[in-house]
Amino acid sequence: MHYNRMLRNGDPSIRTLRATIELCTVIGCGKPHDARGLCSAHVTSLRRHGSAIAPRARGRIVDGNKICRDCAEDLPLSEFYPVAKSWNSRCKPCLAIQRKAYRDSRPDIVRAQSRASAAKRPLQRRDAARKRRATLREVTVEDVESMAVYDRDGWACGICEIGIPRVTVWPHPLSPSLDHITAISRGGHHSYSNTQAAHLACNMSKGARIPA
């Protein structure tokens, strides 16, 4: 380092000062420019569009706003769904239209995908079905998770008071099921206070009867 200073300046203690950094000539840019007076971003815009200040491309985020690829509206990021550390290229209304068009054009494929997804989550699917049924009955509805009820009751049947094997699955008679103490059809609530763990056979045998 000092040897190079000696060759350049004749004195190893003298440092060569860098030239003053000049900024891009586009108003409001503030980035360092190259020999053409433009920063790298505006040089790219000049090459692609023939102008350094071409209109903002769709999808580029500026001041918290983004242009939708379909409707071309300049909208805040709150109007886009976040995906993979970024935001969807379509705004929420346009994405809903695109998804509906996809479902209408491929009903068989969508139905098959829905069934395959539900088959991977049987417990969540049954929980959703119970909540939907209770909502139609217009009773008090809570987000009841079957597994939480089973753990709360210690995997013991609330009807016969015998333990429920954890390895059994539906439709085995001893498989776990969620029993409404007061049936929804009789005005019972879909809540943790009105649910209990039960064997599938015990639950089916009890039906909608109110316990004594």
Residue pairs with C-beta under 8 A, 6 or more apart in sequence:
2 12
3 12
5 11
5 12
5 13
5 14
5 15
5 16
6 12
8 16
9 16
21 32
22 32
22 33
22 37
23 29
23 30
23 31
23 32
23 33
24 30
24 31
24 32
24 33
24 37
24 38
24 39
24 42
25 33
25 37
25 38
26 38
26 39
26 42
26 52
26 53
29 39
29 41
29 42
31 39
31 40
31 41
32 39
33 39
34 40
34 43
36 43
38 46
38 52
42 52
42 53
43 52
45 51
45 52
45 53
45 54
46 52
48 54
56 62
56 67
57 67
58 67
58 68
58 69
58 72
58 89
59 66
59 67
59 69
59 89
60 66
60 67
61 77
61 87
64 76
64 77
65 74
65 75
65 76
65 77
66 74
66 75
66 76
66 77
66 80
66 87
67 73
67 74
67 75
68 75
68 79
68 80
68 89
68 90
68 91
68 94
69 89
69 90
69 94
70 90
70 91
70 94
70 97
70 98
71 91
71 93
71 94
73 91
75 91
77 87
79 91
79 92
80 87
80 88
80 90
80 91
80 92
81 87
81 88
81 92
81 95
82 88
88 95
90 98
102 110
103 110
118 125
122 170
123 146
123 147
126 146
126 178
127 144
127 145
127 146
127 178
130 144
130 178
130 190
131 141
131 143
131 144
131 190
133 184
134 141
134 184
134 189
134 190
135 141
137 184
137 185
139 184
139 187
139 188
139 189
139 190
140 189
140 190
140 191
141 189
141 190
141 191
142 189
142 190
142 191
142 192
144 178
144 190
144 191
144 192
144 195
146 176
146 178
148 192
149 178
149 192
149 195
149 196
149 197
150 164
150 176
150 197
152 192
152 197
153 196
153 197
155 163
155 164
155 166
155 176
155 197
156 162
156 163
156 164
156 197
157 163
157 164
157 197
157 198
157 199
157 202
158 179
158 181
158 196
158 197
158 198
159 179
159 196
159 198
159 199
159 202
159 203
159 205
159 206
160 199
160 202
162 199
164 174
164 175
164 176
164 197
164 198
164 199
165 174
165 175
166 176
168 174
168 175
168 176
169 175
170 177
170 200
171 200
172 200
173 199
173 200
173 201
174 199
174 200
174 201
175 199
175 200
176 197
176 198
176 199
176 200
177 197
177 198
177 199
177 200
177 203
178 195
178 196
178 197
178 198
178 203
179 195
179 196
179 197
179 198
179 202
179 203
179 206
180 188
180 190
180 194
180 195
181 188
181 194
181 195
181 196
181 211
182 188
182 189
182 194
182 210
183 207
183 208
183 209
183 210
184 190
185 208
186 208
186 210
188 194
198 206
